[in-house]
Amino acid sequence: MPERALITLAQDAEDASSGLRVFRDSLPRNATQITGVIGEFFAISATLRQLDSAEGDPRLQPSFYRIREDVGLLCRSLQTTVGDVFAMFARSRDRSRQMVWEDLQHKMNQDEGEGLLDRLRCYRGVLQALFDVVIGRRPSSLVELRRQLANLAAAQGVPSSSSGRYIT
């Protein structure tokens, strides 16, 4: 696993969240949804940091084998989503924010089957369930969350396995 991969992804989620503040301010019609997206990105960042800390905890680290594949798939899918948000930021340099926001929403909703806010909620739910597994709980929702994540990753074209690495 690359050194501190979860922290790097947490920082990327925070950067995406910060960049979206400009969109929220300039797109009042979408402000509520964008505010939700910002909040989810920050919650995901916090949970990624919590999981990173748990991985470094000698009491919890031995249980990480239980979630390694799930964390890897989630990280690859989330990395793709964050990359799409960053690409939207780049496109907004020569197109209107409204247009690039709508383009991103269309791509995610129509082409990949799950909008930005819903996929972020999925990521946060999966991360929390995986953390629960590491600390010894048995989350009842994990099977459904895994299915939802696998479907999203497949729609994104994200490989389901990466030889045990978190981020490819």
N, C-alpha and C positions, 0 to 999 in steps of 0.2 A: 504494500500500500504506500502511495506517495506520502511523504512526511506532511502531516497536518492538512490533509486533503479536506477534511470536514470543516476546518477553520477557514480555508481558502474559499470553499463554497458558501460558508456563512457570510464571509465578507462580500462575496459577489451578490448574495441575496440582499444585503444591506445597501450595496451600491445601486442595485436595481430599484429598491424601495426609494432611495434618495432621489434618483432621477425621475421617478414617477411623480414626485411632488410638483414639479413644473407642469406636468400634464394635468394633474388635478386642478391646479390653480387656473390653467388656461382653458379647461374643458368643463365648465360648471354643470353641464347636462350629464356628464359622466363622473362627477366628483364623488358621489356616494360609492360607486363601484370601485373607482380608483383608490379611494380611502381604504376600502376593504382589502384590496390587493396589497397596498402598502403595509397594512397591519399583518397580513398573512406572511409577507416576506420577512418582516421583523420576527414574527413568532417562529418561523422556520429557522431563521438564523440562531435564535436563542436555543432551540431544540438541537440543532446541529452542534452548537457549542457544548451543550449538556452531554450529548452523546460522545463528543471528543473527550470531555473530562472523564466520563465513565470508562472509556477505553484505556485511559491512563491510570485508572484506579486498580491497584493490584487485587482488590476484592471482586471487582466486576469484570475485568479484562478476560479472565478465562471463559466467560460465557459469550464472548463476541462471535465465536464460531457459529452460534445459533442464528445470527442475523446478518452475517457477512454478505451473503448473496443478495439479500433484500436491500441492504444499505448500498451495495454496488449499483443495483438497478435504479434505485431511487436517485442516487447521485448522478448517474448518467442522464436520466430523464430530466431531473431538475436543472442540470447543467445545460441541457438543450433548451429548456424553457427560458432560463436566464439569458442564454445567448440570443434567443428570439427577441427578448425585451431590449437587450443592448443593440441589436440590429434595428429595432424600431427607433431607438434614440438616434442612431446614425442617420436613418432615413428622414428624420424630422428636421435635419439641417436644410434640406431642399424641398420638403413637402410640408403641408400643414400638419400640425399635431393631431387634429381631428381625423384627417385621412389616414395617417399611419396607425393611430389607435384603432380605428375601424378595420383597417387591413389586418392588424394582428388579431383582433377579435374574430374576424371572419376565418382566418387561417386556423385558429385554435378550435373554434366552434364547429365549423363546417368540414374542414379537412382532417382534423385530428379528433373530433368528437367531444372535446371537453374544453370549456372556456378557461381563461386565465385564473379567475377567482376560484372556480371549482377545482381545478388541478392543484392550486396552491393549498386548498383545504385538504385535498387528498394527501399531498406530500406531508403536511403537518400531522394529519391523522396517522399515517404510516410511521412517521418518525416517533411519535409519542408511543405507539403500540410497540415499536422495536425497542425503545428505551424500557418500556414495561417488561418486555421479555428479558432483557439484560439484568434487570433488578429482581427477577424471579416471579413476576406476575404473569398471568395468562390472559391477555386481552381477548375478549370474545369477538371483537371486530376484525382481527388480523386477517382471517381468511378472505373476507370480502374486500378489505383494503388492498391485500396483495393482488387480487383479481383485477381491481380497478387500476392499480398501478401497472400491472402487466399489460392490460388493454391500452392504456395511455402510451406506454413505452413502445408498444408494437405500432401504434398509429403514428408515432413520431419517427419510427425507423431506428429506434435505439436497440442495440443488441441486448439479448436477455442475459448474457454471461460475458464476463471479461477476465476470466482466469483469476478470480479472487481479488482483483484490484477495485478500489472504490471508484476511481475516476480514470477514464481512458483518455 
